[in-house]
């Protein structure tokens, strides 16, 4: 499974991405994948690439969430 850890995520990026879950330890891929569901993994990838201003890449992960959930998002 592709995660933020395959994209040379920095400590600062991890802090920004996971700030809504400060009680969880996301310093390693193993801990992260153990505590994180597939939709959240995709949303974290979306957030990572949004932070990096890589819009097309970010949107590709948002699309995966939409497909996974089969729901419509309004932005």
OpenMM code with the backbone's topology and positions (N, CA, C; nanometers):
from openmm import Vec3, app, unit

residues = "UNK UNK UNK UNK UNK UNK UNK UNK UNK UNK UNK UNK UNK UNK UNK UNK UNK UNK UNK UNK UNK UNK UNK UNK UNK UNK UNK UNK UNK UNK UNK UNK UNK UNK UNK UNK UNK UNK UNK UNK UNK UNK UNK UNK UNK UNK UNK UNK UNK UNK UNK UNK UNK UNK UNK UNK UNK UNK UNK UNK UNK UNK UNK UNK UNK UNK UNK UNK UNK UNK UNK UNK UNK UNK UNK".split()
positions = [
    Vec3(0.0840, -0.1180, 0.0000),
    Vec3(0.0000, 0.0000, 0.0000),
    Vec3(0.0881, 0.1238, 0.0000),
    Vec3(0.0601, 0.2136, -0.0901),
    Vec3(0.1329, 0.3404, -0.0992),
    Vec3(0.0884, 0.4326, 0.0143),
    Vec3(0.1855, 0.4927, 0.0817),
    Vec3(0.1574, 0.5860, 0.1904),
    Vec3(0.2454, 0.7096, 0.1747),
    Vec3(0.2294, 0.8034, 0.2663),
    Vec3(0.3136, 0.9229, 0.2658),
    Vec3(0.4610, 0.8882, 0.2804),
    Vec3(0.4919, 0.7731, 0.3377),
    Vec3(0.6307, 0.7339, 0.3635),
    Vec3(0.7074, 0.6958, 0.2378),
    Vec3(0.6386, 0.6698, 0.1287),
    Vec3(0.7072, 0.6417, 0.0019),
    Vec3(0.7431, 0.7696, -0.0724),
    Vec3(0.7134, 0.8835, -0.0142),
    Vec3(0.7333, 1.0104, -0.0833),
    Vec3(0.8246, 1.1055, -0.0054),
    Vec3(0.9198, 1.0488, 0.0650),
    Vec3(1.0192, 1.1289, 0.1391),
    Vec3(0.9532, 1.2374, 0.2241),
    Vec3(0.8511, 1.1970, 0.2977),
    Vec3(0.7790, 1.2905, 0.3834),
    Vec3(0.8728, 1.3410, 0.4934),
    Vec3(0.8648, 1.4700, 0.5203),
    Vec3(0.9495, 1.5288, 0.6246),
    Vec3(0.8782, 1.5243, 0.7600),
    Vec3(0.9532, 1.5467, 0.8650),
    Vec3(0.8955, 1.5489, 0.9988),
    Vec3(0.7894, 1.6590, 1.0092),
    Vec3(0.8173, 1.7747, 0.9530),
    Vec3(0.7217, 1.8853, 0.9553),
    Vec3(0.5933, 1.8498, 0.8790),
    Vec3(0.6077, 1.7843, 0.7640),
    Vec3(0.4898, 1.7424, 0.6873),
    Vec3(0.4077, 1.6402, 0.7661),
    Vec3(0.4739, 1.5468, 0.8312),
    Vec3(0.4021, 1.4483, 0.9136),
    Vec3(0.3239, 1.5202, 1.0234),
    Vec3(0.3872, 1.6174, 1.0874),
    Vec3(0.3193, 1.6927, 1.1940),
    Vec3(0.1966, 1.7649, 1.1406),
    Vec3(0.2075, 1.8248, 1.0244),
    Vec3(0.0935, 1.8965, 0.9660),
    Vec3(-0.0174, 1.7994, 0.9259),
    Vec3(0.0195, 1.6899, 0.8654),
    Vec3(-0.0783, 1.5926, 0.8163),
    Vec3(-0.1513, 1.5244, 0.9317),
    Vec3(-0.0814, 1.4943, 1.0371),
    Vec3(-0.1397, 1.4163, 1.1469),
    Vec3(-0.1758, 1.5017, 1.2677),
    Vec3(-0.1825, 1.6309, 1.2511),
    Vec3(-0.2103, 1.7188, 1.3659),
    Vec3(-0.3457, 1.6922, 1.4306),
    Vec3(-0.4382, 1.6349, 1.3562),
    Vec3(-0.5702, 1.6052, 1.4140),
    Vec3(-0.5677, 1.4794, 1.5004),
    Vec3(-0.4569, 1.4085, 1.5031),
    Vec3(-0.4447, 1.2872, 1.5847),
    Vec3(-0.3130, 1.2893, 1.6634),
    Vec3(-0.2947, 1.3892, 1.7498),
    Vec3(-0.1665, 1.4039, 1.8193),
    Vec3(-0.1328, 1.2888, 1.9147),
    Vec3(-0.2320, 1.2126, 1.9524),
    Vec3(-0.2093, 1.1013, 2.0450),
    Vec3(-0.1525, 0.9775, 1.9761),
    Vec3(-0.1517, 0.9768, 1.8428),
    Vec3(-0.1000, 0.8617, 1.7695),
    Vec3(0.0451, 0.8836, 1.7305),
    Vec3(0.1205, 0.7748, 1.7276),
    Vec3(0.2622, 0.7798, 1.6914),
    Vec3(0.2767, 0.7420, 1.5442),
    Vec3(0.3087, 0.8393, 1.4610),
    Vec3(0.3206, 0.8151, 1.3172),
    Vec3(0.4636, 0.8305, 1.2685),
    Vec3(0.5612, 0.8034, 1.3529),
    Vec3(0.7005, 0.8230, 1.3113),
    Vec3(0.7513, 0.7152, 1.2171),
    Vec3(0.6848, 0.6004, 1.2136),
    Vec3(0.7281, 0.4939, 1.1236),
    Vec3(0.6110, 0.4494, 1.0361),
    Vec3(0.6429, 0.3953, 0.9205),
    Vec3(0.5385, 0.3465, 0.8305),
    Vec3(0.4587, 0.2352, 0.8973),
    Vec3(0.5260, 0.1504, 0.9721),
    Vec3(0.4587, 0.0380, 1.0360),
    Vec3(0.3533, 0.0861, 1.1356),
    Vec3(0.3892, 0.1818, 1.2181),
    Vec3(0.2942, 0.2368, 1.3153),
    Vec3(0.1796, 0.3073, 1.2433),
    Vec3(0.2142, 0.3824, 1.1416),
    Vec3(0.1154, 0.4576, 1.0641),
    Vec3(0.0134, 0.3645, 0.9996),
    Vec3(0.0597, 0.2624, 0.9288),
    Vec3(-0.0330, 0.1737, 0.8580),
    Vec3(-0.1162, 0.0897, 0.9546),
    Vec3(-0.0618, 0.0613, 1.0695),
    Vec3(-0.1354, -0.0162, 1.1700),
    Vec3(-0.2532, 0.0641, 1.2261),
    Vec3(-0.2377, 0.1953, 1.2362),
    Vec3(-0.3376, 0.2811, 1.3002),
    Vec3(-0.4255, 0.3583, 1.2024),
    Vec3(-0.4057, 0.3392, 1.0711),
    Vec3(-0.4704, 0.4259, 0.9731),
    Vec3(-0.5477, 0.3444, 0.8701),
    Vec3(-0.6732, 0.3828, 0.8449),
    Vec3(-0.7538, 0.3128, 0.7443),
    Vec3(-0.7212, 0.3647, 0.6042),
    Vec3(-0.7700, 0.2940, 0.5032),
    Vec3(-0.7350, 0.3230, 0.3640),
    Vec3(-0.7788, 0.4631, 0.3207),
    Vec3(-0.8975, 0.5046, 0.3608),
    Vec3(-0.9437, 0.6380, 0.3219),
    Vec3(-0.8551, 0.7473, 0.3807),
    Vec3(-0.8140, 0.7287, 0.5037),
    Vec3(-0.7271, 0.8268, 0.5682),
    Vec3(-0.5897, 0.8284, 0.5028),
    Vec3(-0.5405, 0.7130, 0.4637),
    Vec3(-0.4121, 0.7063, 0.3932),
    Vec3(-0.4197, 0.7874, 0.2634),
    Vec3(-0.5279, 0.7697, 0.1886),
    Vec3(-0.5458, 0.8473, 0.0651),
    Vec3(-0.5585, 0.9959, 0.0950),
    Vec3(-0.6325, 1.0312, 0.1982),
    Vec3(-0.6480, 1.1731, 0.2325),
    Vec3(-0.5158, 1.2326, 0.2798),
    Vec3(-0.4354, 1.1540, 0.3489),
    Vec3(-0.3037, 1.2020, 0.3907),
    Vec3(-0.2138, 1.2246, 0.2695),
    Vec3(-0.2234, 1.1365, 0.1709),
    Vec3(-0.1475, 1.1574, 0.0467),
    Vec3(-0.1982, 1.2818, -0.0254),
    Vec3(-0.3283, 1.3010, -0.0270),
    Vec3(-0.3860, 1.4228, -0.0850),
    Vec3(-0.3304, 1.5461, -0.0134),
    Vec3(-0.3298, 1.5430, 0.1182),
    Vec3(-0.2804, 1.6562, 0.1975),
    Vec3(-0.1325, 1.6804, 0.1719),
    Vec3(-0.0531, 1.5735, 0.1677),
    Vec3(0.0904, 1.5862, 0.1424),
    Vec3(0.1163, 1.6593, 0.0107),
    Vec3(0.0492, 1.6155, -0.0947),
    Vec3(0.0751, 1.6773, -0.2247),
    Vec3(0.0122, 1.8156, -0.2363),
    Vec3(-0.0923, 1.8412, -0.1606),
    Vec3(-0.1470, 1.9763, -0.1540),
    Vec3(-0.0465, 2.0694, -0.0864),
    Vec3(0.0140, 2.0231, 0.0229),
    Vec3(0.1163, 2.1025, 0.0904),
    Vec3(0.2333, 2.1333, -0.0022),
    Vec3(0.2628, 2.0411, -0.0905),
    Vec3(0.3747, 2.0578, -0.1839),
    Vec3(0.3331, 2.1281, -0.3136),
    Vec3(0.2100, 2.1717, -0.3201),
    Vec3(0.1563, 2.2383, -0.4399),
    Vec3(0.1629, 2.1510, -0.5650),
    Vec3(0.1458, 2.0208, -0.5452),
    Vec3(0.1400, 1.9266, -0.6569),
    Vec3(-0.0065, 1.8874, -0.6756),
    Vec3(-0.0798, 1.9776, -0.7390),
    Vec3(-0.2254, 1.9688, -0.7464),
    Vec3(-0.2744, 1.8428, -0.8173),
    Vec3(-0.2180, 1.8116, -0.9323),
    Vec3(-0.2640, 1.6944, -1.0075),
    Vec3(-0.2449, 1.5660, -0.9280),
    Vec3(-0.1298, 1.5538, -0.8654),
    Vec3(-0.1027, 1.4356, -0.7837),
    Vec3(-0.1994, 1.4303, -0.6657),
    Vec3(-0.2211, 1.5430, -0.6019),
    Vec3(-0.3137, 1.5501, -0.4883),
    Vec3(-0.4529, 1.5060, -0.5313),
    Vec3(-0.4988, 1.5585, -0.6431),
    Vec3(-0.6333, 1.5261, -0.6904),
    Vec3(-0.6486, 1.3789, -0.7261),
    Vec3(-0.5405, 1.3149, -0.7676),
    Vec3(-0.5496, 1.1720, -0.7994),
    Vec3(-0.5818, 1.0903, -0.6736),
    Vec3(-0.5323, 1.1338, -0.5588),
    Vec3(-0.5627, 1.0624, -0.4346),
    Vec3(-0.7017, 1.0968, -0.3830),
    Vec3(-0.7461, 1.2184, -0.4047),
    Vec3(-0.8823, 1.2554, -0.3692),
    Vec3(-0.9809, 1.1722, -0.4515),
    Vec3(-0.9476, 1.1504, -0.5770),
    Vec3(-1.0320, 1.0683, -0.6644),
    Vec3(-1.0413, 0.9258, -0.6098),
    Vec3(-0.9319, 0.8730, -0.5582),
    Vec3(-0.9337, 0.7379, -0.5013),
    Vec3(-1.0263, 0.7300, -0.3802),
    Vec3(-1.0273, 0.8355, -0.3003),
    Vec3(-1.1178, 0.8381, -0.1848),
    Vec3(-1.2616, 0.8380, -0.2335),
    Vec3(-1.2885, 0.9210, -0.3324),
    Vec3(-1.4243, 0.9282, -0.3869),
    Vec3(-1.4674, 0.7934, -0.4428),
    Vec3(-1.3772, 0.7277, -0.5143),
    Vec3(-1.4086, 0.5958, -0.5708),
    Vec3(-1.4291, 0.4935, -0.4600),
    Vec3(-1.3456, 0.5010, -0.3589),
    Vec3(-1.3528, 0.4080, -0.2460),
    Vec3(-1.4865, 0.4222, -0.1738),
    Vec3(-1.5257, 0.5428, -0.1516),
    Vec3(-1.6487, 0.5699, -0.0775),
    Vec3(-1.7720, 0.5696, -0.1673),
    Vec3(-1.7485, 0.5906, -0.2978),
    Vec3(-1.8571, 0.6013, -0.3949),
    Vec3(-1.9583, 0.7089, -0.3520),
    Vec3(-1.9035, 0.8245, -0.3108),
    Vec3(-1.9868, 0.9371, -0.2741),
    Vec3(-1.9391, 1.0612, -0.3474),
    Vec3(-2.0179, 1.1663, -0.3432),
    Vec3(-1.9844, 1.2913, -0.4087),
    Vec3(-1.9347, 1.3898, -0.3048),
    Vec3(-1.8242, 1.4546, -0.3368),
    Vec3(-1.7691, 1.5595, -0.2509),
    Vec3(-1.7942, 1.6941, -0.3163),
    Vec3(-1.8300, 1.7910, -0.2383),
    Vec3(-1.8488, 1.9274, -0.2881),
    Vec3(-1.7429, 2.0155, -0.2274),
    Vec3(-1.6595, 2.0732, -0.3118),
    Vec3(-1.5532, 2.1633, -0.2636),
    Vec3(-1.5768, 2.2994, -0.3207),
] * unit.nanometer
topology = app.Topology()
chain = topology.addChain("A")
for resn in residues:
    res = topology.addResidue(resn, chain)
    for name in ("N", "CA", "C"):
        topology.addAtom(name, app.Element.getBySymbol(name[0]), res)
